Amino acid sequence: MAGRLQVVLGPAHDGPLVVEAPAVLRAAQQAAQDLAPELLILLADPGFAQRWRGQVAGLGAARVECAQAPLDREALLPGLPVLEVRAGGIPSEGALDRFLSVALTADRPVRWMRQGEVLAVYHLSPESYLSGSLAEARDVEAAAADWIGLQEPDGVRRADQAVFDGLVRDTDGYIARFDRRLSVALSRRLLRTPITPNQVTTAGLLLSLLGAAGLAFGSYAAQVAGVALLWFCCILDGCDGEVARLKLMCSRSGGDYDLIADHIAHLAVFVAIPLAVRAADPLASILLPGVLIVTGAAASGFSVWWLILRRPQKHPGPIQIFVERVASRDYVYLIAVLVVLRKLHWFLWAAAFGAHLFNLALWWLHLRRQGPRAPAAA
């Protein structure tokens, strides 16, 4: 909704802390998530910038800088609107985006107010921001749920809870919503350890490969143990992103690494399934379904990357929601049940065709969303 934008937030202070980080950084994190600004500037003295440099770099915005007030013209990107967010509170998820949907219709600065307090100001240009003139500004009242004031009696506690609640995503798979409860509980414990998100991703990948190996080449007991390990990896799959958000360690490279690790783990499991069927029944015919399930998984992985991941969007579209709900690791639960019942060959044949049908469904949704092309001009 916001389009191209730059955000100025502050002044920054070390306290109060919200989930082990200064509240101003949590506000900046929310702004980066909701608005994806071209530039995010924290009004901070050099001491603050030095003490929290790691967390500032991990806010998740494309470009983050610390600068002392007052800003000069060279600190801002020319021609882009400026959203000035005041310190002292944290916007709720999506609240800044909703405010901008109103502010963008105005031809003058717009102030976001709550009970006489200025929460944010939308300026049409850097010059408007630098002038500081709000004499003709339009006022928009914020809803009670849009802002958590840290000076309120339970403000810090509510802000802590909002950060944890924000770890739950609308795109979670249907069973993954249960996983999320477990992963958030584990991530909260990892918060006070030196463990990094990439270390969680690496552990999940190695355990996934170990679980797939147990599934593919083991006895019945080893297959059960292997699928149990794969289930635990479903929990870890959520923890790396959660730890990144909680510790303010979000990065594009970390997200890419997580994506690559997920693809490797998925492919390893789909390669393991026909081998597991053969281990359980040496006479089973696995060549055709094995080729179909592996090629279907590979084709679906490429389609997901081509249609969604190579062009990340601020808000998930219908294709992304469909993918994350259907193509998450929820299938591990079904595999676990079938392994225990010694019926994994059912899944092999179903997934052999289902992976290709899923791939076709992705392209059908994509083409349907694109709509009919206009005829070329003569």
Secondary structure as UniProt FT lines:
FT   STRAND          6..10
FT   STRAND          17..18
FT   TURN            19..20
FT   STRAND          21..22
FT   HELIX           23..35
FT   STRAND          39..43
FT   HELIX           46..51
FT   HELIX           53..57
FT   STRAND          64..67
FT   HELIX           73..75
FT   TURN            78..79
FT   STRAND          82..86
FT   STRAND          89..91
FT   TURN            93..94
FT   HELIX           95..103
FT   TURN            104..105
FT   STRAND          110..114
FT   TURN            115..116
FT   STRAND          117..123
FT   HELIX           126..131
FT   TURN            135..136
FT   STRAND          138..141
FT   HELIX           144..146
FT   STRAND          147..149
FT   TURN            150..151
FT   TURN            153..154
FT   HELIX           155..165
FT   TURN            166..167
FT   TURN            170..171
FT   TURN            174..175
FT   HELIX           176..190
FT   TURN            191..192
FT   HELIX           197..217
FT   HELIX           220..246
FT   TURN            247..248
FT   HELIX           252..280
FT   TURN            282..283
FT   HELIX           287..304
FT   HELIX           305..309
FT   HELIX           318..326
FT   TURN            329..330
FT   HELIX           331..340
FT   TURN            341..342
FT   HELIX           344..370
//
